[in-house]
Amino acid sequence: MEKECCSAKKTVRSEAEKKTINNRLNRIEGQIKGIKKMVAEDRYCNDILIQLSAIESSVKSLSMHILENHLYSCITDSIENRDTEVVDELMSLFKRFNK
């Protein structure tokens, strides 16, 4: 995993990481457009719900990818610099993910 630079609430990502994230976001956007089309075509509710579940999985997967990078970069850097406030930030993130 490539280490990123975090400071002043900004994360500098490599071009490769930006491409990875954008590719996944584009895929999610495509899934949403597909559901809009399904609704316009009066497709069966079950089929739409299955696609919504797929989107939810895609978003969760992307969130975990970004969280993992955050832990290995921003959080690690903050702890190395003795910034313990980052623990509160991390706890807040975990609480959000556990809803």
Backbone atoms as SQL, in Angstrom:
CREATE TABLE atoms (id INTEGER PRIMARY KEY, chain TEXT, resi INTEGER, resn TEXT, atom TEXT, x REAL, y REAL, z REAL);
INSERT INTO atoms VALUES
  (1, 'A', 1, 'MET', 'N', 0.839, -1.178, 0.000),
  (2, 'A', 1, 'MET', 'CA', 0.000, 0.000, 0.000),
  (3, 'A', 1, 'MET', 'C', 0.885, 1.243, 0.000),
  (4, 'A', 2, 'GLU', 'N', 0.618, 2.121, -0.920),
  (5, 'A', 2, 'GLU', 'CA', 1.394, 3.340, -1.050),
  (6, 'A', 2, 'GLU', 'C', 0.996, 4.337, 0.036),
  (7, 'A', 3, 'LYS', 'N', 1.999, 4.906, 0.713),
  (8, 'A', 3, 'LYS', 'CA', 1.716, 5.852, 1.790),
  (9, 'A', 3, 'LYS', 'C', 1.395, 7.213, 1.201),
  (10, 'A', 4, 'GLU', 'N', 0.359, 7.813, 1.752),
  (11, 'A', 4, 'GLU', 'CA', -0.082, 9.125, 1.296),
  (12, 'A', 4, 'GLU', 'C', 0.282, 10.161, 2.347),
  (13, 'A', 5, 'CYS', 'N', 0.261, 11.415, 1.976),
  (14, 'A', 5, 'CYS', 'CA', 0.594, 12.490, 2.890),
  (15, 'A', 5, 'CYS', 'C', -0.684, 13.179, 3.363),
  (16, 'A', 6, 'CYS', 'N', -0.824, 13.297, 4.663),
  (17, 'A', 6, 'CYS', 'CA', -2.019, 13.923, 5.229),
  (18, 'A', 6, 'CYS', 'C', -1.587, 15.089, 6.113),
  (19, 'A', 7, 'SER', 'N', -2.229, 16.211, 5.919),
  (20, 'A', 7, 'SER', 'CA', -1.985, 17.343, 6.804),
  (21, 'A', 7, 'SER', 'C', -3.102, 18.341, 6.655),
  (22, 'A', 8, 'ALA', 'N', -3.375, 19.065, 7.732),
  (23, 'A', 8, 'ALA', 'CA', -4.399, 20.117, 7.728),
  (24, 'A', 8, 'ALA', 'C', -5.704, 19.625, 7.101),
  (25, 'A', 9, 'LYS', 'N', -6.113, 18.404, 7.455),
  (26, 'A', 9, 'LYS', 'CA', -7.366, 17.815, 6.985),
  (27, 'A', 9, 'LYS', 'C', -7.441, 17.715, 5.461),
  (28, 'A', 10, 'LYS', 'N', -6.321, 17.376, 4.871),
  (29, 'A', 10, 'LYS', 'CA', -6.258, 17.161, 3.431),
  (30, 'A', 10, 'LYS', 'C', -5.394, 15.928, 3.191),
  (31, 'A', 11, 'THR', 'N', -5.824, 15.084, 2.270),
  (32, 'A', 11, 'THR', 'CA', -5.055, 13.886, 1.938),
  (33, 'A', 11, 'THR', 'C', -4.585, 13.992, 0.494),
  (34, 'A', 12, 'VAL', 'N', -3.298, 13.927, 0.302),
  (35, 'A', 12, 'VAL', 'CA', -2.736, 13.931, -1.036),
  (36, 'A', 12, 'VAL', 'C', -2.640, 12.484, -1.485),
  (37, 'A', 13, 'ARG', 'N', -3.369, 12.163, -2.553),
  (38, 'A', 13, 'ARG', 'CA', -3.382, 10.797, -3.058),
  (39, 'A', 13, 'ARG', 'C', -2.562, 10.698, -4.336),
  (40, 'A', 14, 'SER', 'N', -2.001, 9.537, -4.549),
  (41, 'A', 14, 'SER', 'CA', -1.262, 9.300, -5.789),
  (42, 'A', 14, 'SER', 'C', -2.247, 9.282, -6.960),
  (43, 'A', 15, 'GLU', 'N', -1.744, 9.475, -8.136),
  (44, 'A', 15, 'GLU', 'CA', -2.599, 9.417, -9.328),
  (45, 'A', 15, 'GLU', 'C', -3.213, 8.029, -9.486),
  (46, 'A', 16, 'ALA', 'N', -2.455, 7.001, -9.142),
  (47, 'A', 16, 'ALA', 'CA', -2.978, 5.632, -9.233),
  (48, 'A', 16, 'ALA', 'C', -4.145, 5.435, -8.265),
  (49, 'A', 17, 'GLU', 'N', -4.021, 5.963, -7.047),
  (50, 'A', 17, 'GLU', 'CA', -5.094, 5.832, -6.064),
  (51, 'A', 17, 'GLU', 'C', -6.326, 6.621, -6.503),
  (52, 'A', 18, 'LYS', 'N', -6.114, 7.822, -7.032),
  (53, 'A', 18, 'LYS', 'CA', -7.241, 8.619, -7.539),
  (54, 'A', 18, 'LYS', 'C', -7.956, 7.866, -8.662),
  (55, 'A', 19, 'LYS', 'N', -7.178, 7.232, -9.533),
  (56, 'A', 19, 'LYS', 'CA', -7.764, 6.485, -10.642),
  (57, 'A', 19, 'LYS', 'C', -8.583, 5.310, -10.117),
  (58, 'A', 20, 'THR', 'N', -8.052, 4.597, -9.134),
  (59, 'A', 20, 'THR', 'CA', -8.771, 3.474, -8.536),
  (60, 'A', 20, 'THR', 'C', -10.100, 3.931, -7.938),
  (61, 'A', 21, 'ILE', 'N', -10.050, 5.000, -7.151),
  (62, 'A', 21, 'ILE', 'CA', -11.268, 5.505, -6.512),
  (63, 'A', 21, 'ILE', 'C', -12.257, 5.998, -7.561),
  (64, 'A', 22, 'ASN', 'N', -11.793, 6.753, -8.527),
  (65, 'A', 22, 'ASN', 'CA', -12.692, 7.275, -9.568),
  (66, 'A', 22, 'ASN', 'C', -13.305, 6.161, -10.411),
  (67, 'A', 23, 'ASN', 'N', -12.537, 5.119, -10.694),
  (68, 'A', 23, 'ASN', 'CA', -13.089, 3.980, -11.445),
  (69, 'A', 23, 'ASN', 'C', -14.230, 3.330, -10.665),
  (70, 'A', 24, 'ARG', 'N', -14.040, 3.171, -9.373),
  (71, 'A', 24, 'ARG', 'CA', -15.082, 2.565, -8.554),
  (72, 'A', 24, 'ARG', 'C', -16.297, 3.477, -8.448),
  (73, 'A', 25, 'LEU', 'N', -16.069, 4.783, -8.318),
  (74, 'A', 25, 'LEU', 'CA', -17.182, 5.734, -8.277),
  (75, 'A', 25, 'LEU', 'C', -17.943, 5.739, -9.601),
  (76, 'A', 26, 'ASN', 'N', -17.226, 5.650, -10.707),
  (77, 'A', 26, 'ASN', 'CA', -17.883, 5.602, -12.021),
  (78, 'A', 26, 'ASN', 'C', -18.747, 4.352, -12.153),
  (79, 'A', 27, 'ARG', 'N', -18.259, 3.238, -11.614),
  (80, 'A', 27, 'ARG', 'CA', -19.029, 1.998, -11.647),
  (81, 'A', 27, 'ARG', 'C', -20.317, 2.156, -10.826),
  (82, 'A', 28, 'ILE', 'N', -20.198, 2.766, -9.648),
  (83, 'A', 28, 'ILE', 'CA', -21.371, 2.998, -8.792),
  (84, 'A', 28, 'ILE', 'C', -22.346, 3.938, -9.495),
  (85, 'A', 29, 'GLU', 'N', -21.818, 4.981, -10.119),
  (86, 'A', 29, 'GLU', 'CA', -22.671, 5.919, -10.864),
  (87, 'A', 29, 'GLU', 'C', -23.420, 5.193, -11.985),
  (88, 'A', 30, 'GLY', 'N', -22.737, 4.289, -12.659),
  (89, 'A', 30, 'GLY', 'CA', -23.373, 3.496, -13.709),
  (90, 'A', 30, 'GLY', 'C', -24.480, 2.608, -13.157),
  (91, 'A', 31, 'GLN', 'N', -24.240, 2.037, -11.986),
  (92, 'A', 31, 'GLN', 'CA', -25.265, 1.206, -11.350),
  (93, 'A', 31, 'GLN', 'C', -26.503, 2.050, -11.021),
  (94, 'A', 32, 'ILE', 'N', -26.288, 3.250, -10.529),
  (95, 'A', 32, 'ILE', 'CA', -27.413, 4.135, -10.180),
  (96, 'A', 32, 'ILE', 'C', -28.188, 4.520, -11.439),
  (97, 'A', 33, 'LYS', 'N', -27.476, 4.843, -12.500),
  (98, 'A', 33, 'LYS', 'CA', -28.155, 5.168, -13.760),
  (99, 'A', 33, 'LYS', 'C', -28.969, 3.977, -14.255),
  (100, 'A', 34, 'GLY', 'N', -28.434, 2.784, -14.060),
  (101, 'A', 34, 'GLY', 'CA', -29.156, 1.575, -14.455),
  (102, 'A', 34, 'GLY', 'C', -30.452, 1.418, -13.683),
  (103, 'A', 35, 'ILE', 'N', -30.419, 1.740, -12.403),
  (104, 'A', 35, 'ILE', 'CA', -31.633, 1.646, -11.587),
  (105, 'A', 35, 'ILE', 'C', -32.646, 2.701, -12.020),
  (106, 'A', 36, 'LYS', 'N', -32.181, 3.897, -12.340),
  (107, 'A', 36, 'LYS', 'CA', -33.102, 4.939, -12.820),
  (108, 'A', 36, 'LYS', 'C', -33.821, 4.460, -14.079),
  (109, 'A', 37, 'LYS', 'N', -33.072, 3.794, -14.945),
  (110, 'A', 37, 'LYS', 'CA', -33.662, 3.270, -16.171),
  (111, 'A', 37, 'LYS', 'C', -34.671, 2.166, -15.851),
  (112, 'A', 38, 'MET', 'N', -34.321, 1.330, -14.888),
  (113, 'A', 38, 'MET', 'CA', -35.230, 0.255, -14.486),
  (114, 'A', 38, 'MET', 'C', -36.547, 0.817, -13.952),
  (115, 'A', 39, 'VAL', 'N', -36.465, 1.884, -13.161),
  (116, 'A', 39, 'VAL', 'CA', -37.674, 2.519, -12.628),
  (117, 'A', 39, 'VAL', 'C', -38.499, 3.096, -13.766),
  (118, 'A', 40, 'ALA', 'N', -37.840, 3.771, -14.705),
  (119, 'A', 40, 'ALA', 'CA', -38.546, 4.357, -15.850),
  (120, 'A', 40, 'ALA', 'C', -39.233, 3.282, -16.683),
  (121, 'A', 41, 'GLU', 'N', -38.644, 2.092, -16.721),
  (122, 'A', 41, 'GLU', 'CA', -39.203, 0.983, -17.503),
  (123, 'A', 41, 'GLU', 'C', -40.182, 0.139, -16.695),
  (124, 'A', 42, 'ASP', 'N', -40.516, 0.582, -15.486),
  (125, 'A', 42, 'ASP', 'CA', -41.452, -0.148, -14.613),
  (126, 'A', 42, 'ASP', 'C', -41.013, -1.583, -14.350),
  (127, 'A', 43, 'ARG', 'N', -39.724, -1.753, -14.125),
  (128, 'A', 43, 'ARG', 'CA', -39.208, -3.094, -13.838),
  (129, 'A', 43, 'ARG', 'C', -39.698, -3.578, -12.487),
  (130, 'A', 44, 'TYR', 'N', -39.689, -4.856, -12.291),
  (131, 'A', 44, 'TYR', 'CA', -40.167, -5.529, -11.090),
  (132, 'A', 44, 'TYR', 'C', -39.354, -5.061, -9.874),
  (133, 'A', 45, 'CYS', 'N', -40.063, -4.796, -8.765),
  (134, 'A', 45, 'CYS', 'CA', -39.431, -4.278, -7.539),
  (135, 'A', 45, 'CYS', 'C', -38.254, -5.136, -7.091),
  (136, 'A', 46, 'ASN', 'N', -38.427, -6.447, -7.136),
  (137, 'A', 46, 'ASN', 'CA', -37.374, -7.350, -6.684),
  (138, 'A', 46, 'ASN', 'C', -36.077, -7.123, -7.458),
  (139, 'A', 47, 'ASP', 'N', -36.184, -6.936, -8.764),
  (140, 'A', 47, 'ASP', 'CA', -34.996, -6.702, -9.590),
  (141, 'A', 47, 'ASP', 'C', -34.299, -5.405, -9.186),
  (142, 'A', 48, 'ILE', 'N', -35.084, -4.365, -8.904),
  (143, 'A', 48, 'ILE', 'CA', -34.517, -3.075, -8.489),
  (144, 'A', 48, 'ILE', 'C', -33.855, -3.222, -7.126),
  (145, 'A', 49, 'LEU', 'N', -34.502, -3.922, -6.213),
  (146, 'A', 49, 'LEU', 'CA', -33.936, -4.115, -4.879),
  (147, 'A', 49, 'LEU', 'C', -32.615, -4.874, -4.925),
  (148, 'A', 50, 'ILE', 'N', -32.529, -5.838, -5.803),
  (149, 'A', 50, 'ILE', 'CA', -31.267, -6.579, -5.964),
  (150, 'A', 50, 'ILE', 'C', -30.157, -5.637, -6.430),
  (151, 'A', 51, 'GLN', 'N', -30.479, -4.769, -7.363),
  (152, 'A', 51, 'GLN', 'CA', -29.483, -3.814, -7.848),
  (153, 'A', 51, 'GLN', 'C', -29.105, -2.799, -6.768),
  (154, 'A', 52, 'LEU', 'N', -30.084, -2.375, -5.967),
  (155, 'A', 52, 'LEU', 'CA', -29.789, -1.469, -4.857),
  (156, 'A', 52, 'LEU', 'C', -28.856, -2.127, -3.847),
  (157, 'A', 53, 'SER', 'N', -29.060, -3.405, -3.612),
  (158, 'A', 53, 'SER', 'CA', -28.181, -4.143, -2.710),
  (159, 'A', 53, 'SER', 'C', -26.758, -4.196, -3.266),
  (160, 'A', 54, 'ALA', 'N', -26.645, -4.352, -4.571),
  (161, 'A', 54, 'ALA', 'CA', -25.320, -4.375, -5.207),
  (162, 'A', 54, 'ALA', 'C', -24.624, -3.026, -5.047),
  (163, 'A', 55, 'ILE', 'N', -25.391, -1.947, -5.187),
  (164, 'A', 55, 'ILE', 'CA', -24.813, -0.608, -5.009),
  (165, 'A', 55, 'ILE', 'C', -24.346, -0.425, -3.570),
  (166, 'A', 56, 'GLU', 'N', -25.177, -0.857, -2.637),
  (167, 'A', 56, 'GLU', 'CA', -24.810, -0.743, -1.229),
  (168, 'A', 56, 'GLU', 'C', -23.496, -1.476, -0.956),
  (169, 'A', 57, 'SER', 'N', -23.341, -2.653, -1.516),
  (170, 'A', 57, 'SER', 'CA', -22.098, -3.417, -1.352),
  (171, 'A', 57, 'SER', 'C', -20.916, -2.684, -1.971),
  (172, 'A', 58, 'SER', 'N', -21.132, -2.098, -3.138),
  (173, 'A', 58, 'SER', 'CA', -20.068, -1.359, -3.816),
  (174, 'A', 58, 'SER', 'C', -19.624, -0.152, -2.996),
  (175, 'A', 59, 'VAL', 'N', -20.582, 0.572, -2.436),
  (176, 'A', 59, 'VAL', 'CA', -20.263, 1.754, -1.625),
  (177, 'A', 59, 'VAL', 'C', -19.523, 1.330, -0.356),
  (178, 'A', 60, 'LYS', 'N', -19.984, 0.265, 0.290),
  (179, 'A', 60, 'LYS', 'CA', -19.312, -0.215, 1.500),
  (180, 'A', 60, 'LYS', 'C', -17.887, -0.655, 1.196),
  (181, 'A', 61, 'SER', 'N', -17.709, -1.323, 0.088),
  (182, 'A', 61, 'SER', 'CA', -16.378, -1.776, -0.302),
  (183, 'A', 61, 'SER', 'C', -15.445, -0.586, -0.543),
  (184, 'A', 62, 'LEU', 'N', -15.927, 0.416, -1.236),
  (185, 'A', 62, 'LEU', 'CA', -15.123, 1.615, -1.482),
  (186, 'A', 62, 'LEU', 'C', -14.824, 2.330, -0.166),
  (187, 'A', 63, 'SER', 'N', -15.809, 2.414, 0.712),
  (188, 'A', 63, 'SER', 'CA', -15.598, 3.042, 2.024),
  (189, 'A', 63, 'SER', 'C', -14.501, 2.316, 2.797),
  (190, 'A', 64, 'MET', 'N', -14.521, 1.001, 2.774),
  (191, 'A', 64, 'MET', 'CA', -13.497, 0.228, 3.480),
  (192, 'A', 64, 'MET', 'C', -12.117, 0.434, 2.858),
  (193, 'A', 65, 'HIS', 'N', -12.068, 0.551, 1.554),
  (194, 'A', 65, 'HIS', 'CA', -10.802, 0.811, 0.865),
  (195, 'A', 65, 'HIS', 'C', -10.223, 2.149, 1.323),
  (196, 'A', 66, 'ILE', 'N', -11.065, 3.179, 1.343),
  (197, 'A', 66, 'ILE', 'CA', -10.605, 4.509, 1.753),
  (198, 'A', 66, 'ILE', 'C', -10.255, 4.516, 3.240),
  (199, 'A', 67, 'LEU', 'N', -11.039, 3.826, 4.064),
  (200, 'A', 67, 'LEU', 'CA', -10.737, 3.741, 5.495),
  (201, 'A', 67, 'LEU', 'C', -9.393, 3.053, 5.726),
  (202, 'A', 68, 'GLU', 'N', -9.151, 1.981, 5.012),
  (203, 'A', 68, 'GLU', 'CA', -7.871, 1.274, 5.163),
  (204, 'A', 68, 'GLU', 'C', -6.702, 2.190, 4.810),
  (205, 'A', 69, 'ASN', 'N', -6.824, 2.911, 3.693),
  (206, 'A', 69, 'ASN', 'CA', -5.764, 3.850, 3.318),
  (207, 'A', 69, 'ASN', 'C', -5.604, 4.942, 4.370),
  (208, 'A', 70, 'HIS', 'N', -6.719, 5.402, 4.927),
  (209, 'A', 70, 'HIS', 'CA', -6.692, 6.432, 5.963),
  (210, 'A', 70, 'HIS', 'C', -5.933, 5.934, 7.197),
  (211, 'A', 71, 'LEU', 'N', -6.194, 4.689, 7.572),
  (212, 'A', 71, 'LEU', 'CA', -5.513, 4.124, 8.742),
  (213, 'A', 71, 'LEU', 'C', -4.008, 4.014, 8.523),
  (214, 'A', 72, 'TYR', 'N', -3.627, 3.563, 7.331),
  (215, 'A', 72, 'TYR', 'CA', -2.207, 3.366, 7.051),
  (216, 'A', 72, 'TYR', 'C', -1.464, 4.660, 6.725),
  (217, 'A', 73, 'SER', 'N', -2.194, 5.730, 6.456),
  (218, 'A', 73, 'SER', 'CA', -1.509, 6.980, 6.107),
  (219, 'A', 73, 'SER', 'C', -1.789, 8.054, 7.147),
  (220, 'A', 74, 'CYS', 'N', -2.939, 8.663, 7.082),
  (221, 'A', 74, 'CYS', 'CA', -3.269, 9.803, 7.935),
  (222, 'A', 74, 'CYS', 'C', -3.198, 9.464, 9.421),
  (223, 'A', 75, 'ILE', 'N', -3.810, 8.379, 9.809),
  (224, 'A', 75, 'ILE', 'CA', -3.838, 8.007, 11.228),
  (225, 'A', 75, 'ILE', 'C', -2.434, 7.670, 11.706),
  (226, 'A', 76, 'THR', 'N', -1.717, 6.887, 10.933),
  (227, 'A', 76, 'THR', 'CA', -0.344, 6.526, 11.294),
  (228, 'A', 76, 'THR', 'C', 0.530, 7.763, 11.433),
  (229, 'A', 77, 'ASP', 'N', 0.437, 8.677, 10.467),
  (230, 'A', 77, 'ASP', 'CA', 1.222, 9.916, 10.528),
  (231, 'A', 77, 'ASP', 'C', 0.887, 10.721, 11.775),
  (232, 'A', 78, 'SER', 'N', -0.390, 10.843, 12.076),
  (233, 'A', 78, 'SER', 'CA', -0.814, 11.622, 13.244),
  (234, 'A', 78, 'SER', 'C', -0.295, 11.009, 14.541),
  (235, 'A', 79, 'ILE', 'N', -0.376, 9.704, 14.645),
  (236, 'A', 79, 'ILE', 'CA', 0.103, 9.032, 15.858),
  (237, 'A', 79, 'ILE', 'C', 1.620, 9.184, 15.988),
  (238, 'A', 80, 'GLU', 'N', 2.322, 9.035, 14.871),
  (239, 'A', 80, 'GLU', 'CA', 3.778, 9.225, 14.899),
  (240, 'A', 80, 'GLU', 'C', 4.151, 10.639, 15.329),
  (241, 'A', 81, 'ASN', 'N', 3.290, 11.605, 15.013),
  (242, 'A', 81, 'ASN', 'CA', 3.520, 13.000, 15.402),
  (243, 'A', 81, 'ASN', 'C', 2.877, 13.333, 16.746),
  (244, 'A', 82, 'ARG', 'N', 2.454, 12.306, 17.471),
  (245, 'A', 82, 'ARG', 'CA', 1.870, 12.433, 18.809),
  (246, 'A', 82, 'ARG', 'C', 0.592, 13.274, 18.830),
  (247, 'A', 83, 'ASP', 'N', -0.146, 13.224, 17.738),
  (248, 'A', 83, 'ASP', 'CA', -1.444, 13.905, 17.668),
  (249, 'A', 83, 'ASP', 'C', -2.514, 12.908, 18.096),
  (250, 'A', 84, 'THR', 'N', -2.857, 12.937, 19.378),
  (251, 'A', 84, 'THR', 'CA', -3.807, 11.966, 19.906),
  (252, 'A', 84, 'THR', 'C', -5.258, 12.335, 19.606),
  (253, 'A', 85, 'GLU', 'N', -5.505, 13.546, 19.114),
  (254, 'A', 85, 'GLU', 'CA', -6.872, 13.925, 18.742),
  (255, 'A', 85, 'GLU', 'C', -7.411, 13.034, 17.632),
  (256, 'A', 86, 'VAL', 'N', -6.504, 12.457, 16.893),
  (257, 'A', 86, 'VAL', 'CA', -6.901, 11.594, 15.792),
  (258, 'A', 86, 'VAL', 'C', -7.650, 10.353, 16.301),
  (259, 'A', 87, 'VAL', 'N', -7.426, 9.978, 17.536),
  (260, 'A', 87, 'VAL', 'CA', -8.141, 8.836, 18.109),
  (261, 'A', 87, 'VAL', 'C', -9.632, 9.150, 18.191),
  (262, 'A', 88, 'ASP', 'N', -9.988, 10.372, 18.579),
  (263, 'A', 88, 'ASP', 'CA', -11.400, 10.781, 18.609),
  (264, 'A', 88, 'ASP', 'C', -12.006, 10.720, 17.213),
  (265, 'A', 89, 'GLU', 'N', -11.246, 11.181, 16.233),
  (266, 'A', 89, 'GLU', 'CA', -11.711, 11.131, 14.839),
  (267, 'A', 89, 'GLU', 'C', -11.950, 9.684, 14.419),
  (268, 'A', 90, 'LEU', 'N', -11.037, 8.831, 14.771),
  (269, 'A', 90, 'LEU', 'CA', -11.134, 7.424, 14.402),
  (270, 'A', 90, 'LEU', 'C', -12.336, 6.762, 15.082),
  (271, 'A', 91, 'MET', 'N', -12.556, 7.067, 16.354),
  (272, 'A', 91, 'MET', 'CA', -13.703, 6.515, 17.065),
  (273, 'A', 91, 'MET', 'C', -15.006, 6.976, 16.420),
  (274, 'A', 92, 'SER', 'N', -15.057, 8.224, 16.005),
  (275, 'A', 92, 'SER', 'CA', -16.240, 8.747, 15.325),
  (276, 'A', 92, 'SER', 'C', -16.495, 7.997, 14.017),
  (277, 'A', 93, 'LEU', 'N', -15.426, 7.712, 13.283),
  (278, 'A', 93, 'LEU', 'CA', -15.563, 6.949, 12.041),
  (279, 'A', 93, 'LEU', 'C', -16.107, 5.551, 12.313),
  (280, 'A', 94, 'PHE', 'N', -15.562, 4.887, 13.315),
  (281, 'A', 94, 'PHE', 'CA', -16.035, 3.536, 13.639),
  (282, 'A', 94, 'PHE', 'C', -17.507, 3.548, 14.042),
  (283, 'A', 95, 'LYS', 'N', -17.913, 4.552, 14.776),
  (284, 'A', 95, 'LYS', 'CA', -19.319, 4.654, 15.177),
  (285, 'A', 95, 'LYS', 'C', -20.213, 4.814, 13.945),
  (286, 'A', 96, 'ARG', 'N', -19.787, 5.612, 12.985),
  (287, 'A', 96, 'ARG', 'CA', -20.557, 5.794, 11.749),
  (288, 'A', 96, 'ARG', 'C', -20.664, 4.489, 10.972),
  (289, 'A', 97, 'PHE', 'N', -19.575, 3.744, 10.910),
  (290, 'A', 97, 'PHE', 'CA', -19.573, 2.507, 10.138),
  (291, 'A', 97, 'PHE', 'C', -20.380, 1.407, 10.802),
  (292, 'A', 98, 'ASN', 'N', -20.624, 1.523, 12.088),
  (293, 'A', 98, 'ASN', 'CA', -21.358, 0.485, 12.811),
  (294, 'A', 98, 'ASN', 'C', -22.841, 0.761, 12.931),
  (295, 'A', 99, 'LYS', 'N', -23.344, 1.743, 12.225),
  (296, 'A', 99, 'LYS', 'CA', -24.785, 2.047, 12.270),
  (297, 'A', 99, 'LYS', 'C', -25.547, 1.090, 11.405);
